Amino acid sequence: MGHLLGVGRAADVRADPVPALSRRHRPVAHGRRSVAGGARRRDPDAGRRIDLPIIKFSVEWWNTLHQGTSVFRLGGSKIYPTILIPLFIMAAAFTLLFFTLLFAAARNEILRRRVRTLQLMQASK
């Protein structure tokens, strides 16, 4: 039980080269039966051997999915003007919509507070 709470045995103490994937962050039976009752012994380093290649290949895959800078570059944009002009128009339109809705919400809040103040003044008379 003490081992489950982070108190290690002397046989389990060793230098861990990858602390982010250390034993306390993953379920390992360390020669005991697992919680599910399986009879197999688990290799405490199996996660480290499997996770590192997965991390490496997922980073490579992520970089193939997302392109680099293409709109604001020193050498000019890589996007055709037929796509770039509508992009800027819609960016300006959404910015205008945001501020319009922001000011409408602020105006509604001011009016709501005025009505509430008038109601309180009416009720106090």
C-alpha angles and dihedrals in degrees: 000000000000089000091058090054093057098267103129130208120239091251091056096053111105139128111281110210093195109043094179089064096040126143096264092062098055134044111258126167096204094211096320126106112276122249090258090057098249116159097217121103114234125225108235091209096050093094092052092052093049102038099053096060090044091053092047095050094042090055091050091048091048091053091053091053098051121058124214128249112318109153106048109035133144093238093049133270121310091209120095115250091240088066099030097057095054088044091058092042092054092045089054091045093052091047090052090047091050094053092043091054091043093054092043090053091048091049091049091050091051091049092047091053091048091052091047091050091049090049091051091048091049092048093050093056 
